[in-house]
Amino acid sequence: MKLQNASTEIGDESHFIVHRMRASNDLLHEPSDHLSRMETREAIMDAIARLSRNQAVAFVMRAIQEQSYEEIAAGLGCAEATARKHVNRARDRL
């Protein structure tokens, strides 16, 4: 049950990260650069949102949070090989 709660919290955190990336506002660059970055960020977040829950969580944990496959497996409550599979499939779909 503890791992399931951790997975839920990680899923919630990945949605928070997606929201935070969408809401970030970096005004130190030219407006056209900012718009381009925002469009790119939106496209990435939309693509992550289309992944399965496990793929999205695993991808965010690996690519953004830089967690190990062992940590991802513990968070998802699965084997390390399965965690690797989720990350790889997410990368393939992105």
Stockholm file with secondary structure:
# STOCKHOLM 1.0

chainA/1-94         MKLQNASTEIGDESHFIVHRMRASNDLLHEPSDHLSRMETREAIMDAIARLSRNQAVAFVMRAIQEQSYEEIAAGLGCAEATARKHVNRARDRL
#=GR chainA/1-94 SS CHHHHHHHHHHHHHHHHHHHHHHCCCCSSCHHHHHHHHHHHHHHHHHHHTSCHHHHHHHIIIIISCCCHHHHHHHHTSCHHHHHHHHHHHHHHC
#=GC SS_cons        CHHHHHHHHHHHHHHHHHHHHHHCCCCSSCHHHHHHHHHHHHHHHHHHHTSCHHHHHHHIIIIISCCCHHHHHHHHTSCHHHHHHHHHHHHHHC
//
